[in-house]
Amino acid sequence: MSAQSNPVMKEAHRIAKANDQLITKIDTARKTNAQMPTIEYIVISTHSPDSKKLSLNVREHKSSKPASTIINSWRNLIELTVIPDLFNDNLNYKCEKYSDLVRLNKEMFVVAQKFELFGDSARAKAELEKFLTNFQSLHNNGFKQVEKLLAEPHSDLQQISKKVNDINCQIENMANINLNTRFQSAQITCEYCGKADTPLTRYSDGYLCCTNGPHPNSNAYQGQPVTDTYT
């Protein structure tokens, strides 16, 4: 990607280049495929024997996942501005996966360069502004998010616990106002055999399974069971 004379195009080029640098960094991590530390937050609900009180508690679970799994499983539907297809490029603006980020960063820049051929016309400036906004969206809502997932995670347990406690207060106030309120646990079943009347172990990939075995589509064979059990 070469620098351009148009100020808007220059900024679009700068962001697209920054995205290229993130692509190199992320792709290197995927090829290395090291185990990356991850943090998940599990919210557990308990209620009193008379079903009149409900309490939510959050627990932090630290584990690790291969870098390729983190990158390939990343999802975020990014709403991009669709620019008129004056050059019949048939550009697909759907952006949800990491591969979409890479494709659009490359293909949009090629099309944006064509619009620059219109010079400083109002039409060209308006369309290039849209491209610039799209490149910024790819950067902020896509590439930076994936990069963050591959970095050492920072615990948000304190902040999440505070929010959960606020919810507990609201639930308690609601129950105190309406004395006819009752709380009931939803039936949790084993994701391997479907049983509901047996303790379940939560595996590191998120599946809940009983002692009959892990879900056949899960990674629990390689993962470690979490100590929390659910009945």
N, C-alpha and C positions, 0 to 999 in steps of 0.2 A: 504494500500500500504506500503510495507516494503522497507527499504533502500537496495541498491544493491552495489556490490563491483566494478563493471565496472564503470569507470569514466563517460562515456557517459550515461550509464543507471542511474547513480546517479543524473546527471543533468536532465534527462528526468523525473525521480521520483520527483525531487524538483519542477519542473514546473507543473507536473500533480497534485501534492499535493496543490500547490498554486491555481490551477484551482478548485480543490475540495473545497477549502476554499471560493472561489468566488461563487461557486454553492450554498453552504450553505447560504451565505449572500443574494444572489439573490432570492433563493427559500423562504427565510424568508420574504423578501419584498413582494413576490407574495402572500404568505399566509396572511400576514397582509393586503395587498391590499389597502394601504393608497393612498390618492390623491397626486400625485407627480407633482411638478411644471414643466412646459415645456415652451419653447420659440420657436415660429415659425417666419419665416421671409417671408413677402409677398412682392413681387416685382410687382408694378403697372406701367403700361405704359400709357402715355398721349401724344397726338400729337396736333399740332397747327391746327386751322380751315382750313388752306390751305394745310394741310397734308405734309408740307415741313420740319417740325421739330418733332422729337420724343424724349421723355424724360422718363427715368426709375427712379422710386423712390421706396425705400425699407422701409417697416414699420415693426416694431417689435410687435408681438402679444404674450402676456403672458397668459397662461391658466394652466389647470391641467388635468391629466389623471390618472386613476387607475394604480397602479404598474403592475398588471397582464396584462393590455392592452399594456403597453409599452414593457414588456418582450415578450409577445406572438406575437406582431407585428414586432419585430426586425427582419431584414433581412440583410444578407451580405454573398454573395457567396464567400466562402474561398477556394482557390485552395490548396489542400493538395497533397502531393506526395503519389502515390499508391505504396505500398510495396508488392513484390511478395507474393502470398498466399501459402506459403510452408506448412502450417498446416491446410489448408482447413477451415479457420475461416469465410470465406465469408464476410469479413469486408467491409461495404459500406462506402466509403470515401466522399460521397456527404455531404457537410456541408453548410447549408444556414440559418437554424433556430436555436433558442436557444436549442431546444430539441436535435438537431444534435450535438451541442457542448457538451452537457452532455453525450450523448451516446458515442461519439468518444473518449472523455477523458477517459472513463472507459474501453471501448473495446480495444483501441489501447495499453493501458498499459498492459493488459492481453497478447496480442500478442507479445509486445516488450519483455516481460519476457521470452517468449519461444525462441526468437532469442538469448537471453543472454546465453542460454544453449550451444550455439556453442562456447562459450569461447571467447578468444581474437583473433579469426581468422579474416582475412581481410574482409571476407563476412559479418560476424556478426557485425563488427564495422561499415561497410558501411550502413547496414540496420538500425542499431540503430541510426546512425546519421540522417537518414531520419525521423525516429520516433521523434527524438528530435526536428527537424525542424517543424514537424507537431504540436507537443505540444506547441511550441513557437507561431505558427500561431493561434492556438486556443486561446491562452492567449492574445496576442496583438490585433488580429483582431476580436476576438469574445467576450470573457468574460469581458475584460477591457472596451470594447465599451458598453456592456449592463450595466455594473457597472456605467459608466459615465452618461448614460441616466437616472439612478435612483438618481443621485446626484443633488444638487442644481445647476441649469444651470447658466452659465456665459454668459452675453450678448456679442454677437459678432457684434452688430449693427454698431459700428464704423468701424470695418474692412470691413464688407460687404458693407456698404455705400460707402466706398472709392473705392472698386472694381466696384460697380455700376456706380459711377461717372466717373471712367476711361472708362467704356463702353460707357457712354453718350458722352464723348469727342471723342471717336472713331467714334460713329454714326454721330456726328456733322461734323467731318472732312470729312467723307465719303460723306455726303450730300452737303458740300461746294465744294467738288471736282467734284461730278456728280450732276449737277443742275436738272437733270431729275428724281432724286430719290423722290419717294412719299411713305408715310407711311400710312397704313390702319389698323384699329383695327379689330381683329378677332371677330367673333360673339360669344358672351358668352350667353349660355342658362341656364335656370333653370334646376337643376338636379332632380327636382320633377315632373314638368309638361312639361318641354321642351320649354317654352316660351322664346323668345329672346328680346321682346320689352317691358320689364318691369324691374324696379330696382330689383337687387338681393342682398340679405343679405348673408354674409359669416358667417357660424356657426363655433363653436369652433373645430369641427372635420374636417373642411376643405371644407364642402359642400357649394355650392352656390345655394340658394333657394329663390323663390319669396314669396309673402304673401299667396300663396295657401297652403303652408306647406312645411316641411322639407322632404328631400329624405327619402323614407321608409326604406332604408337600413342603414341610418346614425344614429348617436347617438345624433343628434341635438335636439331630444325631451327633453333630459336631459341637453344638453349643453346650453350655452348662446350665443346669436347672437353677432357677432362682429359689431362694429359701422360702419365699412367701407361698402359702398354700391357700386355696379357696374351697370352701365347702358349701 
